Amino acid sequence: MKRHFARKLISCVAVAAALGVAAVSTEAQAATLRMAWAQDATGLDPHKQTAFSSIRLLELIYEPLVRLDSNLQIVPAIAESWQFSSDGKELTFKLNPNAKFQNGAAVTSADVKASFQRILDQATGAAARANFLSIASIDTPDATTVIFHLSQPDVPILTSMTSLNASVVPASEITAGSIGTKAIGSGPFKLDNWVPNSKEVLSANKAWAGGTVGVDGIDISVLPDETAILASLRTGQIDFALLNDPLVATLVPKEPKLQLTRTPVLSYNVLQLNPSHKPMDQLGVRQAISCAIDRQDVLDTAALGEGKVTGPLTMPLYATDPGQLFCYKRDVEKAKKLMADAGFANGFSATVIAATGEPPTATAEAQVIQSQLAEIGIKLDIKVMELNVYVDAWLKGNFDMAVALNGGSADPYSMYNRYWTKTGNLQKVANYIDDTLDSLMQKGRVETDPTKRKVIFGDFEKHIAEVSPWIWLYTAYGYTAEQKNVQGFVPTPTGSLFGLSKVSIQ
């Protein structure tokens, strides 16, 4: 039974009746939001998680210093203000003095310092470590002031700090070694229970410094079949759902009791080649694969055309028209010649890995790519894996090719330095770097003029498309479906569900 009801104050009703006026409750009691999604989290450590399913859960529990709003503008989170020094080598934050962790302890500068030291510790295996290598030292002059001293000007570091992977965690939990076994953040919700691949139970953090949470909590059901999620929406068993499959999402507008939120996102669907595996170590082979793939056909077939073909940079401020990039118009004859020139006129065999459910289009994408590459003699074997197995293989670079859905960012450096710089901490995933890519990334990192940065990253995009370590395919949409009495959810291009903090049930 839904817990959607107004709080009735008997004495007020009696007085209103005596006065002969209608009694109207002006304060609605919050309800528990019943939610569903198809892919569960793979872990609870906010510094290590790369799977979208984990990020979507943990961003409701943990907070970074700053976050991105729906317009990709940087806004306060734990920090209420920040300022760069005139030389760009010092970044000072003032913390919200009301910020508290869900165990009741205040969030202090010591927690911020400990969190970033943990991220920078190579032994941690933090996903975003490469974004913060310019941090030379951290000062904490008082409990609410944090000063990051940088080894060089680092324009995108503030954007990097908006990521869940830059969350502030309690220093005490770091010392106790419990990060990843407990989930204690300062965000709008507390994790009360997690039954992997079954459910999560969240309760509102009444002490959240970000304001009043609109619901008492969120009960999340993991229903691996998105058609089952839609059925549950239809029957009113759930109020809100995160959908990833466009085949299901496009059915929602046909339901009179439901509403669909459809938002272009910065994340991108990509075919990752592994240049450390032969013959992908040869430029001609990688370029042949790029020329042989019809990106629009992949989008149309696997995702019903729900998205657009993209180059490497997906943020509107920096994106290049894909038509200007290497071989974005399919050219099979050119691909065959490149294969022959590389010594593979008769093709070769390789394996492509794909995860179940993230994205749900992964297998279909792999099948379309398999068919297209067969035309130039490449025999592709598709290996579908459970998400946690896939992520493990992906992080180790244990694949010939991988169909992937990777996260985007408002800044190109924050988005790609972990892959395409010589100090990138996900080099095992990318397995490719050259002097040009590294140099352009470093130039874009320190350049403060927006016009010059656009030119630098435009050159980066054209170069990486030409050397083709990955074949970028398309950007899609983020979908949420909800009952029409669920109000207030604001989506973002990052795909964040943080907007659930302001949702109410009418």
Summary of the structure (lengths in Angstrom):
residues: 506
radius of gyration: 24.2
end to end distance: 15.4
largest distance: 93.7
contacts: 1731
relative contact order: 0.16
helix: 33%
strand: 24%
